Amino acid sequence: MIRFVDTTKVYSNGVVGLKNVTVNIEKGEFVFVIGASGSGKSTFLKLIMHEEAPTEGEVYVNGYSIHNMPRSEIPYLRRSLGVVFQDFRLLPNKTAYENVAFAMQIVEASPREIRRQVPLALALVGLSKKAKAYPNQMSGGEQQRIALARALVNNPSVLIADEPTGNLDPKTSWEIINLLEEINQRGTTVVVATHEKDIVDTLKKRVIVLDRGEIIRDEQKGLYLNEN
Amino acid sequence: MKIRTLRLLAKEGTNNLYKNKLMSLASIMTVVAALFFLGIVLLIAVNITSNIEAMKRDLDITVFLKVDASDFEREEVIAYIEREKEAGVISQYRMETKEQAYENIKSELKNEALLKGLSAENLPESFYIKLTDPAYSDEVIVQLTKFTGVNTEYGIGYNKSGLERLEKILKVFNYIVMVILVILMVIAVFLISNTIRLTVYARRREIEIMKYVGALDSFIRWPFIVEGILIGFVGALASFFATSQAYTWLQNVLNSILSSMGLSTLRIIEFSPVALHIFAIYAIFGVMIGGVGSILSVRKHLNV
């Protein structure tokens, strides 16, 4: 599903993002990627989304190879992924419904499909009642749930979440995490970058720990631990 | 790309135009100003060209016969002129008899003393010839000098070299206008792309989000292009209106100045005959300026 093969990323200013990373994430897995800031966590996610291209080595995502990927293919790679960010990134001038529908319009879904799928996605995140609300009329947790609905509405096989609870209070954070787990149980591969110890330790999922661009720990049912 | 997607993108573009009222207004004003200048240059060019054309049409060939030319010699010249008229070389001509020449002189001179000793008999007959095209002038003049009755002593009155100079100036002028138009166009595209860049910059987050959701470049670009084209077209409409008002006012003012200066042969032309051309040019330029400006300003933000 996602495979890094001896991947190195050096930024143009000389900063090393990742160093010889080899890792395999299987279909249906739930993975936490943890590490201090500057550990390479963001680079790891950026390579998966092709926000950056690897300097050396290869990254395979959903059958796409990221190294030397033609520009024209990038949108199709991203359509196979759902992405959620710390800052939600909803379009402020569109309602919750429109934000979710927008993701379907982009892939040129039919209006009928959109009318059927968007309410399902909103129901999945428990926000059917907020369909007509604009982002600034919703709480942070609600916005993140709308962002989740948007990420999922096209049925991606992989969901990438970059610090999804970074801006949320603990109670709301748990709501989001529970949703992610539920989504994972439906078969979607979920990759979550986080530095919230509580969440990692409670869920006991696979943990990949990065430090200075290298994987220093990769365990099933891992804990956060503070060795770094 | 599917039809409904195109419709969606057109709608997005129109909505954006409305949502960013202030920016849209700024962009539209840029187009209005650019096209207004373009229009002024064009209208000056049209006026100069039309006046030179009019001057060219008004240049006559004047042929004087010898004072003692015989009837036969005169008939010969008339026959030649008639022939050329039939052939479409000469558009019209007028003959001045000795008596008419005397009357003309009399009315011009007014001073009886100078007229003493002058009679119709010692004045020449003459022809005033208008050509359908000044290009024929060489040929016609050569032919006319061959007639024995024609007085070639003072040459045949025709300001050939003056005309040629005029045409050369006209040619150079046209090139200059062309260069000015291109420069104006480039400046306009630059200005408009700068203004649109601000609207694009204001929406860079939106573009970023679209990229993350997997939007094709064209999907992101088209609403901006639609917006640019609309800005260009609305600007063209406004500029056309402004130009027609300003020009009509200026036309009246200048025409009355010209006629009060006794330069009534020079005319500032009416707006209505060129209105459609001006509008077409404005619309085409406006739409192009807006579209190209948008493409240029979105390009940078597409690389996410």
Contacts between the chains, C-beta under 8 A, distances in Angstrom:
chain1	res1	chain2	res2	distance
A	49	B	212	7.1
A	51	B	304	7.0
A	71	B	217	8.0
A	75	B	211	7.8
A	75	B	214	4.6
A	75	B	215	6.2
A	75	B	216	5.0
A	75	B	217	7.8
A	76	B	214	6.9
A	77	B	214	7.7
A	78	B	211	7.3
A	78	B	212	6.3
A	78	B	213	6.9
A	78	B	214	3.7
A	79	B	213	7.7
A	79	B	214	3.6
A	81	B	214	8.0
A	83	B	212	5.2
A	83	B	213	7.9
A	89	B	205	7.1
A	89	B	208	7.4
A	89	B	209	5.0
A	89	B	212	7.2
A	90	B	209	7.8
A	91	B	206	5.8
A	91	B	209	6.2
A	93	B	19	6.4
A	102	B	213	7.2
A	103	B	213	4.7
A	105	B	5	7.3
A	105	B	8	5.8
A	106	B	210	6.7
A	106	B	213	5.3
A	106	B	214	6.1
A	106	B	215	4.5
A	106	B	216	7.9
A	106	B	219	6.0
A	107	B	214	6.6
A	108	B	1	7.5
A	108	B	2	5.4
A	108	B	4	7.9
A	108	B	5	5.2
A	110	B	4	7.9
A	111	B	4	7.0
A	150	B	213	7.1
A	154	B	214	8.0
